[in-house]
Amino acid sequence: MNKTSKKQRYALIGVWIVFSIGLTAWLSDSMFNAQDKTVFLPGPLTSGHHQIGVACDACHIDSMASDEMMQKACIDCHGEDRKKPFDSHPVNKFTDPRNADKLEKINATRCVTCHTEHQPDMTGENGLTQPADFCIHCHEGVGEERPSHKEMEFNTCNSAGCHNFHNNRALYTDFLVKHVDEPKVLPKRTLPQREFASLLDEVVEYPRQQYPVKQLAEADIDAPVDNNFSQQIHDDWLQTAHAKSGVNCTACHQANSAEEEKLAWRDKPTQEVCTQCHRNEVKRFKKGKHGMRLAVDLPPMKVIDAQLPMKEAAAHDALTCISCHGAHRFDVQEAAVTACLDCHDDKHSLAYQQSPHSVLWDKELKGEAAPGSGVSCASCHMPRISFDVSEWSTRIMVDHNQSATLSPNEKMIRPACIHCHGLEFTLDSLADKKLIEENFKGQPSLHIQSVELAKEDLIRAEQERGDRN
């Protein structure tokens, strides 16, 4: 080997050593210090978690996390959704020794048994990584227990209008039978009315000592005299529920600290200021795709982060409370439709303005129809629900977790659809993907037999009781 070759070899070895040291340093920093650890992802995340892929610690609490710690991470985020409505697949059912044989077939005590991340090749709808016929492990004799289910394929259990493991009692027999023979459109069609203002005295976190509930006028504005607020900002604020309820400028721009001392004036308050009065709304917002990044201390989601088609003009807009409600006006009507369509560019969203729902919404805005009779984007995707705001009180509030009714879409039935539509029509509509894409303009082309099957089961049970008597 000549001297030139030796020099080249040593040079390559030197480059390799420097590169290796640099790569090791970068990986070490990424593992232990950097917030973004996506370089270590073994595979893509599901659509439900892709936004927080840079925050591995949200699920992998530490590098040596046990199964129990991983389960805790799942429950911390999703456990609340399994408490109400009634969940008949609770963990204690499967830890009961009488059901030990079922655990040998499928470990239903662990979320990751059915929802394994980083497995795109085997992941189906709702992040499910179990084969679609997983119900057979426990219910193979269902045809004998329920003759109406005889010879049904087990890959249809989780179909639209049937069962959902996490809320398989949602469409229980008595509920289905209760809605037999309902018309497609109900005679009375109104959504529940929000009641925050009427229950303000019961909102414990409301800073009523600093801001007594009363109507404020322009002369009451308490912003510093040297601020740059325009007359338009003053006019916008005067039209809001804030002005009508005594919420002045300093309530948001100079919020109190934990020690009740006024903080320095902020031209652009953070979202956490909203929690002073709207704690439950912010909490629910952080549960959904719009706000879930904030829940793990990441910067707000930007429109460009979405997997659905979005408007290019909004691509770099960040999602916080004022993204939809606007600063100073906090217009809930604008937030209910316009704010959605300013970002969403998918077929379902674009078809809204040609839908029957949009016609009803326009009539309500024009005063030609009763409050609550219009149907906005928020009416279905952020419905008004009865929410437990404390251990002793509930109120009707807008559920700002817009993911709560998305998937499976049957979760939309109770809080939204059946305020206006019969149950059979609702089930048929939610099962028709083409109709959904057209934003329910037209009639469903499918028919779901759930109501009919429940009625048959009820009649059969009554006949059996009569025969025994």
C-alpha positions in Angstrom: 0.0 0.0 0.0 1.5 3.4 -1.0 1.6 6.5 1.2 -1.3 8.1 -0.6 -3.6 5.2 0.0 -2.6 5.1 3.7 -3.4 8.8 4.0 -6.7 8.4 2.4 -7.6 5.4 4.6 -6.6 7.4 7.8 -8.6 10.4 6.5 -11.7 8.2 6.0 -11.3 6.7 9.4 -11.0 10.2 10.9 -14.1 11.3 9.1 -15.9 8.2 10.3 -14.9 8.8 13.9 -15.9 12.4 13.8 -19.2 11.5 12.2 -19.9 8.7 14.7 -19.1 11.0 17.7 -21.4 13.7 16.2 -24.2 11.2 15.5 -23.9 9.8 19.0 -24.0 13.3 20.6 -27.0 14.3 18.5 -28.9 11.1 19.3 -28.1 11.5 23.0 -29.3 15.0 23.0 -32.5 14.0 21.2 -33.1 11.2 23.6 -32.5 13.1 26.9 -32.9 16.8 26.1 -34.8 17.6 22.9 -38.5 17.8 23.0 -38.9 16.4 19.5 -38.0 12.7 19.6 -39.6 11.7 16.3 -36.3 10.3 15.1 -36.9 7.3 17.5 -40.4 6.5 16.3 -40.5 2.8 15.2 -43.4 3.6 12.9 -46.1 6.3 12.2 -48.7 7.1 14.8 -52.4 6.8 14.3 -54.5 9.8 13.2 -55.6 10.2 16.8 -52.1 10.7 18.2 -50.0 12.0 15.3 -50.0 15.6 16.6 -48.2 14.6 19.8 -45.6 12.4 18.1 -42.9 14.8 19.2 -43.9 14.3 22.9 -43.0 10.7 23.4 -43.2 11.2 27.2 -46.9 11.8 26.9 -47.4 8.0 26.6 -43.9 6.6 27.4 -43.7 8.2 30.8 -40.1 7.1 31.1 -37.7 4.9 29.1 -38.4 2.0 31.4 -42.2 2.4 31.6 -44.0 -0.8 32.7 -47.3 -2.1 31.3 -49.0 -0.4 34.3 -47.4 3.0 33.5 -48.4 2.7 29.9 -52.0 1.8 30.9 -52.0 4.8 33.2 -51.0 7.1 30.4 -54.0 5.8 28.3 -56.4 6.2 31.2 -55.2 9.7 32.1 -56.3 10.9 28.6 -59.2 8.6 27.7 -60.5 7.3 31.0 -63.1 9.9 31.5 -64.8 9.0 28.3 -65.4 5.5 29.6 -67.2 6.5 32.7 -70.3 8.1 31.1 -72.3 6.7 29.4 -72.3 3.4 31.2 -69.4 1.1 30.2 -70.2 -2.6 30.5 -66.6 -3.6 29.7 -64.9 -2.2 32.7 -61.5 -3.7 33.8 -63.0 -5.2 36.9 -65.2 -7.5 34.8 -62.0 -9.1 33.4 -60.1 -9.2 36.7 -63.0 -11.2 38.2 -61.7 -14.8 38.6 -64.9 -16.1 37.0 -63.8 -14.5 33.7 -60.2 -15.7 33.8 -60.7 -17.9 30.8 -61.6 -14.9 28.7 -58.3 -13.2 29.5 -56.5 -16.2 28.1 -58.0 -15.4 24.7 -57.7 -11.6 24.7 -56.3 -9.4 27.5 -59.1 -6.8 27.7 -57.5 -5.1 30.7 -54.9 -3.4 28.6 -55.7 -0.7 26.0 -52.7 -1.7 23.9 -54.2 -5.1 23.3 -56.5 -3.6 20.8 -54.8 -0.2 20.1 -51.1 -0.7 19.3 -49.4 2.4 18.0 -46.7 2.5 15.3 -48.3 -0.4 13.4 -49.8 1.3 10.3 -50.0 -2.0 8.3 -52.4 -3.5 10.8 -54.3 -0.4 12.0 -57.9 0.0 11.0 -60.6 2.5 11.9 -60.6 4.0 15.4 -56.9 3.0 15.8 -58.0 -0.7 16.1 -55.2 -3.2 15.6 -57.2 -6.3 16.6 -58.8 -8.2 13.7 -62.4 -7.0 13.2 -63.9 -10.2 14.5 -62.3 -9.9 18.0 -65.7 -10.1 19.7 -65.9 -13.8 19.0 -63.3 -14.4 21.8 -66.0 -13.8 24.4 -69.3 -13.9 22.5 -69.2 -17.0 20.3 -72.5 -18.2 21.7 -74.4 -15.0 21.1 -76.6 -16.6 18.5 -78.0 -18.9 21.1 -78.6 -16.1 23.6 -80.1 -13.8 21.0 -81.8 -15.6 18.1 -81.8 -12.3 16.1 -78.0 -12.5 16.0 -77.9 -16.1 14.7 -75.5 -16.7 11.8 -74.3 -13.1 11.8 -70.6 -12.7 11.0 -68.4 -11.5 13.9 -66.7 -8.9 11.7 -70.0 -6.9 11.7 -70.3 -6.5 15.5 -68.6 -3.1 15.4 -70.4 -1.9 12.4 -72.3 1.5 12.4 -75.5 1.2 14.4 -74.4 -1.9 16.3 -71.9 -2.3 19.1 -68.9 -0.3 20.3 -66.6 -2.0 22.9 -66.2 1.1 24.9 -69.9 1.9 25.0 -71.6 -1.2 23.9 -74.6 -0.3 26.0 -75.3 2.9 24.0 -77.7 1.1 21.7 -79.2 -1.3 24.3 -82.5 -3.0 23.5 -84.8 -0.7 25.6 -83.3 2.4 24.1 -83.8 1.1 20.6 -87.4 0.0 21.2 -88.2 3.3 22.8 -87.5 4.9 19.4 -89.5 2.5 17.2 -91.6 4.0 14.4 -90.2 7.5 14.8 -90.5 9.8 11.8 -87.3 10.8 9.9 -87.7 14.3 11.2 -89.3 14.9 14.6 -92.2 17.3 15.1 -90.2 19.3 17.7 -86.7 20.1 16.6 -84.5 22.2 18.9 -81.1 21.8 20.5 -80.6 22.3 24.3 -79.9 25.9 25.2 -76.6 26.9 26.9 -77.0 28.1 30.5 -73.7 29.4 31.6 -75.0 32.9 32.2 -78.0 31.8 34.2 -75.7 29.6 36.4 -72.9 32.0 36.8 -73.4 32.3 40.6 -72.5 28.6 40.8 -69.3 28.8 38.9 -66.8 28.5 41.7 -63.8 29.7 39.7 -65.5 32.9 38.5 -63.5 36.0 39.9 -66.7 37.7 41.0 -64.9 39.8 43.7 -62.9 41.6 41.1 -65.6 41.6 38.4 -69.1 41.7 39.9 -71.8 40.5 37.4 -73.3 43.6 35.9 -73.7 45.4 32.5 -70.7 47.5 31.6 -70.6 50.5 29.4 -67.8 52.2 27.4 -67.2 54.5 30.4 -66.4 51.5 32.5 -63.5 50.3 30.4 -60.5 49.8 32.7 -57.7 49.4 30.2 -54.7 51.7 30.8 -55.1 55.0 29.1 -51.9 54.6 27.0 -53.1 51.4 25.4 -53.6 51.2 21.6 -57.1 49.9 21.6 -59.1 51.2 18.7 -62.7 52.3 18.9 -63.6 49.2 16.9 -62.2 47.0 19.7 -64.2 48.9 22.3 -67.4 48.5 20.1 -66.7 44.8 19.6 -66.3 44.2 23.4 -69.5 46.1 24.3 -71.5 43.6 22.2 -70.2 40.6 24.1 -71.5 38.5 26.9 -68.3 39.6 28.7 -69.4 43.3 28.8 -72.9 42.2 29.9 -71.5 40.1 32.7 -69.0 42.5 34.1 -65.8 41.0 32.5 -63.6 44.1 31.9 -60.4 44.5 29.9 -58.1 43.7 32.9 -59.9 40.4 33.5 -58.0 39.0 30.5 -55.2 41.4 29.9 -54.1 41.7 33.5 -55.3 38.5 35.1 -54.7 37.9 38.8 -51.9 35.6 40.0 -52.5 32.8 42.4 -51.8 35.2 45.2 -54.6 37.5 44.0 -52.2 40.1 42.8 -52.6 41.8 39.5 -50.0 40.8 36.9 -48.4 43.0 34.4 -50.6 44.1 31.4 -50.4 41.7 28.4 -51.4 42.9 25.0 -52.0 39.2 23.9 -53.2 37.1 26.8 -52.5 33.4 26.8 -55.2 30.8 26.5 -54.8 29.9 30.2 -56.5 33.2 31.0 -59.7 31.7 29.7 -59.7 29.0 32.4 -60.5 31.7 35.0 -64.1 31.3 34.0 -64.2 28.6 31.3 -62.2 25.9 33.0 -64.4 23.0 31.8 -64.5 24.3 28.2 -60.7 24.6 28.1 -60.3 21.2 29.7 -62.5 19.6 27.0 -60.8 21.6 24.3 -57.5 20.0 25.3 -59.0 16.5 25.0 -59.7 17.0 21.2 -57.5 17.2 18.2 -57.7 21.0 18.1 -56.2 21.4 21.6 -54.4 18.1 22.5 -50.9 19.5 21.9 -51.5 22.1 24.6 -52.4 19.3 27.0 -48.8 17.9 26.7 -47.2 21.3 26.9 -46.5 21.6 23.1 -47.1 24.7 21.1 -50.7 25.0 19.7 -51.6 22.9 16.7 -51.3 24.7 13.4 -53.8 24.1 10.6 -51.1 22.6 8.4 -50.6 19.8 11.0 -54.1 18.4 10.2 -54.4 15.3 8.1 -57.7 16.4 6.5 -57.6 18.8 3.5 -57.3 22.4 4.8 -57.4 25.8 3.3 -53.9 27.0 2.2 -54.5 30.5 3.5 -55.0 29.2 7.0 -52.1 26.8 7.0 -50.0 28.5 9.6 -52.7 29.7 11.9 -52.4 28.4 15.4 -55.5 26.9 17.2 -56.4 28.5 20.5 -59.6 29.8 22.0 -59.5 33.1 20.0 -58.8 31.2 16.7 -62.5 30.4 16.5 -64.0 33.0 18.8 -61.9 36.0 17.9 -60.4 38.4 20.3 -62.7 41.0 21.8 -65.9 40.0 20.0 -65.9 36.3 21.0 -68.7 35.7 18.5 -70.2 32.2 19.2 -72.2 32.3 16.0 -69.1 32.9 13.9 -67.3 30.2 15.8 -70.1 27.7 15.0 -69.7 27.8 11.2 -67.5 30.5 9.7 -64.5 29.7 11.8 -64.8 26.0 10.8 -65.0 26.8 7.1 -62.2 29.2 7.2 -59.9 26.2 7.8 -61.6 23.0 6.7 -61.4 22.2 3.0 -62.6 18.5 2.9 -65.7 17.5 0.9 -68.0 17.1 4.0 -67.2 20.6 5.2 -67.5 22.2 1.7 -70.9 20.6 1.2 -72.3 22.1 4.4 -73.5 25.4 2.8 -75.6 23.4 0.3 -77.1 21.2 3.0 -80.6 21.3 4.7 -78.7 22.0 8.0 -77.3 25.2 6.6 -80.7 26.4 5.5 -82.0 25.9 9.0 -79.0 27.8 10.4 -79.5 30.7 8.1 -83.1 31.0 9.1 -82.2 31.1 12.8 -79.6 33.8 12.2 -82.2 35.9 10.3 -84.7 35.5 13.1 -87.1 33.5 11.0 -86.8 30.4 13.2 -86.6 29.7 16.9 -83.3 29.7 18.8 -81.8 26.2 18.7 -83.6 25.2 15.6 -80.6 25.9 13.3 -77.9 23.3 12.7 -74.3 24.6 12.5 -71.1 22.7 12.3 -70.8 22.9 16.0 -74.3 21.6 16.6 -73.1 18.2 15.6 -69.3 18.2 16.2 -69.3 20.3 19.4 -72.8 19.6 20.7 -74.4 21.0 23.8 -74.3 18.4 26.5 -75.2 18.1 30.1 -71.9 18.2 31.9 -70.9 17.5 35.5 -69.2 20.8 36.4 -68.8 19.7 40.0 -69.8 17.0 42.4 -73.1 18.8 43.1 -74.1 20.5 39.9 -74.5 20.0 36.1 -75.1 22.5 33.3 -75.7 22.5 29.6 -72.4 23.5 27.9 -70.8 23.3 24.5 -68.4 20.3 24.4 -65.2 21.8 23.0 -63.7 18.3 22.6 -64.6 18.1 18.9 -63.1 14.6 18.7 -65.7 13.2 21.2 -68.3 12.6 18.5 -66.1 11.9 15.5 -65.2 8.2 15.7 -67.1 6.1 15.8 -69.7 8.5 14.7 -72.6 6.8 16.5 -71.3 8.7 19.6 -73.1 11.7 17.9 -76.5 10.1 18.2 -77.5 11.1 21.7 -75.9 14.6 22.0 -76.8 15.7 18.5 -78.9 13.7 16.0 -81.9 12.5 18.0 -82.8 16.1 19.0 -84.2 16.4 15.5 -84.3 13.0 13.8 -85.8 9.6 14.5 -83.3 6.9 15.6 -83.7 4.6 12.6 -83.1 7.5 10.2 -80.1 8.6 12.2 -78.5 5.1 12.2 -79.1 4.8 8.4 -77.6 8.2 7.8 -74.5 7.7 9.9 -73.8 4.4 8.2 -73.9 6.0 4.7 -70.4 7.3 4.0 -71.5 8.9 0.7 -74.3 10.8 2.4 -71.9 12.0 5.1 -69.5 13.2 2.4 -72.4 15.2 0.9 -73.2 16.6 4.4 -76.5 14.8 4.6 -78.0 16.4 1.5 -80.4 13.6 0.4 -81.6 10.4 1.9 -79.6 7.4 3.2 -79.1 4.5 0.7 -78.5 2.0 3.5 -80.7 0.5 6.2 -79.5 -0.6 9.6 -81.6 -3.3 11.3 -80.8 -2.6 14.9 -84.2 -1.1 15.9 -86.0 -4.0 14.1 -83.8 -6.6 15.7 -84.4 -5.1 19.2 -88.1 -5.1 18.7 -88.0 -8.8 17.6 -86.0 -9.6 20.7 -88.4 -7.8 23.0 -91.5 -9.5 21.4 -89.8 -12.9 21.7 -88.9 -12.3 25.4 -92.5 -11.3 26.1 -93.8 -14.4 24.4 -91.4 -16.6 26.4 -92.5 -15.0 29.7 -96.1 -15.6 28.6 -95.5 -19.2 27.8 -93.8 -19.8 31.2 -96.8 -18.2 33.0 
